[in-house]
Amino acid sequence: MNRDMLKGLIELIPDEDINIIYQVIIKFIPEDEHLPDEIESIKEAKEDVSKYGTTPHNQINWD
């Protein structure tokens, strides 16, 4: 078995089953370790959203 064979098999899967196969394959992809500065940034962002809320997309003046 090689990647090309696996890609070929995926092409044979019915569309209604693609999500199931995706869920299985994604389990085999290792997660990245978050760096300390990334963890701190996420924490700050969550605190900001909690404190100030968010602005709906349609209320932003994009001009």
Phi, psi and omega per residue, in radians:
M1 nan 2.363 3.036
N2 -2.369 3.074 -3.074
R3 -1.053 -0.703 -3.135
D4 -1.108 -0.693 3.102
M5 -1.123 -0.730 3.133
L6 -1.126 -0.736 3.088
K7 -1.047 -0.713 3.107
G8 -1.101 -0.700 3.106
L9 -1.129 -0.687 3.135
I10 -1.070 -0.643 3.113
E11 -1.083 -0.391 -3.118
L12 -1.512 -0.182 -3.082
I13 -1.302 2.316 3.094
P14 -1.072 2.550 -3.101
D15 -0.942 -0.639 -3.093
E16 -1.209 -0.238 3.131
D17 -1.817 -0.020 -3.084
I18 -1.033 -0.737 -3.114
N19 -1.087 -0.669 3.110
I20 -1.088 -0.809 3.136
I21 -1.120 -0.704 3.088
Y22 -1.008 -0.820 -3.127
Q23 -1.063 -0.619 3.115
V24 -1.249 -0.842 -3.086
I25 -1.112 -0.713 -3.079
I26 -1.075 -0.442 3.117
K27 -1.152 -0.394 -3.094
F28 -1.585 -0.100 -3.128
I29 -1.595 2.091 -3.101
P30 -1.150 2.477 3.095
E31 -1.426 2.540 3.079
D32 -1.335 2.557 3.024
E33 -1.375 2.309 3.105
H34 -1.342 2.401 3.102
L35 -1.375 2.702 -3.119
P36 -0.960 -0.689 -3.137
D37 -1.214 -0.527 3.076
E38 -1.201 -0.734 3.118
I39 -1.083 -0.751 3.121
E40 -1.121 -0.717 3.124
S41 -1.109 -0.727 3.113
I42 -1.118 -0.738 3.120
K43 -1.067 -0.792 3.128
E44 -1.095 -0.733 -3.139
A45 -1.100 -0.751 3.124
K46 -1.114 -0.677 3.108
E47 -1.141 -0.737 3.118
D48 -1.081 -0.789 3.137
V49 -1.118 -0.715 3.129
S50 -1.115 -0.698 -3.072
K51 -1.407 -0.768 -3.001
Y52 -1.907 -0.190 -3.091
G53 1.315 -2.830 3.137
T54 -2.272 2.901 3.087
T55 -1.889 2.170 3.107
P56 -1.053 2.546 -3.094
H57 -0.962 -0.694 -3.077
N58 -1.327 -0.107 3.094
Q59 -1.690 0.014 3.133
I60 -1.555 2.274 3.065
N61 -1.481 1.825 -3.048
W62 -1.502 -0.040 -3.122
D63 -1.501 nan nan
